[in-house]
Amino acid sequence: VSMRAISTYFGMVLVVAAASGCLRKEVAHTVYLGPSGVVWAVTESGVRSDEHEPSDRRRAEYEYAVAATAGVHPIAEAFHRLGAQSVTATWLRRERPYAVMTEARFADVRQLALALLDDVGAQGEVGVTREACRTRLEARINADEGPDTTPDSPVDGLLADLYAYRFVLTDGRFVAADGFEIREDGAVAVPDREKAAADGVLLLSLTWADDGCAVR
């Protein structure tokens, strides 16, 4: 099982959900890692209904706009389900096609990762270690058992396209990775499309060093 296969699975889930909700959109994820916690920002752009009848399109888009304004749209619901400390939605474009950025703050990256695994029914372990001026995030996921999700789970929308993710450090630089590609002089990491499980276990890790830390 590879990262590509996992992303394809959740992409299929999203297609089912989109077909039932009749909304099309482009989604981008930025996960900011910092000393004070994690901020996960999701930008939904080009949000529009593909219903054939104009009245049905207007109704679907109106319902989305009302939910986003109230902070109860699916992305916000998913963040609350994962235990976010706070969730805010900011309109980037209020005319069709809509654009909304939703940000959620989490106190601990390990607890966030564990909450994601638990919600999708995946078996695995997540650890964070700190040594001198370096931090290492590591996950071991049992790839023999597929995620146990349904299109009814709001968290599905967060996992539909793993390659729409960017992990960004607010301080320091990424210095090592397994299952990710380090870019932009160490400031950004993105999922590696070719990463695959070995002996039924998918290993993922990110290591970053504080600013001024000697990189060996």
VENCOR-V400853 format. One record per helix or strand. SS is the DSSP state (hx for helix, st for strand). FROM is the first residue (numbers start at 1). LEN is the number of residues. If there is no record, write none. Layout:
ss->(SS;SS)
from->(FROM;FROM)
len->(LEN;LEN)
//
This chain:
ss->(st;hx;st;st;hx;hx;st;st;hx;st;st;hx;hx;st;st;st;hx;st;st;st;st)
from->(2;3;23;37;54;74;86;98;109;124;134;156;162;165;173;180;184;188;196;198;201)
len->(1;19;12;13;17;8;8;9;12;8;9;4;3;5;6;4;3;4;1;1;9)
//
